[in-house]
Amino acid sequence: MNWSLFFDLTVSGLTLGSLYALIALGYSMVYGILKLLNFAHGDVYMIGAFLGWYALHALGGPVNPTLTGA
């Protein structure tokens, strides 16, 4: 068993799971309070993804601080 690969996949899975949990929490909070689905959450996440991608490629910084800042 390759422990480096196991660690990388574990960190990636926890990161993606945390992102999914934040998205679900945002939807459930808005729906719980307003009783209305707000589809603007997708726009906010898309803008954050584009800003992270831009910071990673245009500024040429390392991946971990760039993702943390985004």
Secondary structure as UniProt FT lines:
FT   HELIX           3..34
FT   TURN            39..40
FT   HELIX           41..58
FT   HELIX           63..69
//
